[in-house]
């Protein structure tokens, strides 16, 4: 049975790669916003963004950070990780830099998004998965074959 997950990622740089992971169909997640809707929410300010995140995390049991080149440094990704950890979600990250984007390009590997993050003095200890391939189709297949187990393990680790 699919786990209910919140996906965290750098929208502008990685939305195409994220859509590939969504197409695997192994997880239930929040709907992805198109760029116009995201801009509408951003224009309303930080409180509106926090509300959107909180509303879309309701009923979820795991946070999956899809890590591209600059994901770890994104302010709202950090916020989502901390909120998920505080709320007791399973937490994990998957490197997606070797999936191709809409132009057929791969990107450089990003850093661990959990490094240095703490919640109430406790280090966020999510597991980070890095598919051992450089070919996009092999990376996709590796994620497809393993994502359900990774999520199950992350949820179990926080239970």
N, C-alpha and C positions, 0 to 999 in steps of 0.2 A: 504494500500500500504506500502511496506517495506521501512523503512528509511535507508538512506545510512550512515553507521557507520564505525568508525575506532575502532578496538579493541586494547586495551592496556593491557598487562599482562606480567608476569614473564615467559618467554618461557620455560626454562628448567624444572621448577617445575610444571607448570600448563598447558602445551600445550594439554594434554589429556583432562583435564576438559574443556578447551576452545573449543576443537573440539565438545564436547557434546552440548555446548551452540550454536555453529554454526549449528549443526544438527537440531535445533529447526526450522530453516528456516524462522524466522520472521524478520530478518534483512539482509540487503545487507552490506557486509563488504569487507575489503581487503583480498586477498588470504593469507593464512597462509604460511609462509616460512617453509621449512623443516630445520632441524638443520644444514645440510651442506651448504645450501644457506645463512643462517644467519651467519655462520662462515665466509663465503666468504666476505660478506658485512663488518663484524667486522674487518677483516684483513686489509681492505682498510682504516680504521680509522674513527674518529668521523665525519668528513665531509661527508663521504659516508653514514653513518648511518643517519645523519640529512637529507641528500638528499632523502634517501629511505622513511623516515618518511614523509617528506614534499610531495613527489610525491604520496604517498599512502593516504595522508589526502585530496588531491585535490578532490573536488566534494562531500565531506562528509558533513553531517550536525550535527553529534553527535559523541562524544567520549564515549565509554563504557569501563570502567576499570573493568576487571574481576579479583577480588581480592582474591588471595591465601595468604598463610602464610607470604611470604616475598615481596609481590608485592609493597607495599607502599615505601619500601626503595630502589627500583631499580632506578638507574640514568635515564634510558631512559623512564621509565614510567613517572617520574616527568617531563621530557622534553616534552613528548607527551601531558600531562595534561596542562602544561603551554601554549604550542602552540595552543591547541584546544581552551582554554579559551581566549587567545589573538585574535584568529581568529573568535570568536563569536559562536563557536559550542555549542550545548547542551552538558552538561557534567554530567555523572552519574557513579556510581560504584555499582557492584553487588558482594557480597561475594560468592565465589564458593568453599570454603574449604571443605564443606560437600559433594560435588560431589566426587565420587570415581575416583582414577587415574587408569592407566592401570593395576596396580597390585591389584586393589580393595581396596586401602587405602584412607582414608580421611586424612586431615591435620588440623593443628591448625588454628584458625581464625586469619587473618591478621588485621593490623590496617587501619584506614581510610586514604586513599591515598591523600586526599585533605588537611589534617591537616598541617597547617603552610605554605602552598603554596600561593604565591601572584604573581600577574601580574600587573606591573605598580602601585603598592601600593594597589591593590584591592585583597581581599581574594578570592580564588577560592571556590565557594560555590556549588559544585555539591552535589546532593542528593545521599546517600548511602543506598542501599537496602540489607537487610540480611534476606534471606528466613528463616521462623520460624520453620524449621524442621532439624532434625539430620539424617534422613534416605535419602540416595542419591536419590532414585526415587521420593520422595516427594519434595526434593529441586529442582530437574529437572522439575517436573510438575509445581511447584510454579513459577519458572523462565519462563517456557513456557507460562503459563497463563497470566503473567504480563509484560513481557519484552516490548512488543509493546507499552503499555500504559506508561511505565516508560520513554521510549525513546521519545514518543510524548510529555510528560510533560516537559522533559529536553529541548527539542528543543523550545517548546513554552515559557519556562522561559527565554530563551536568545533572543527571537524575539523582 
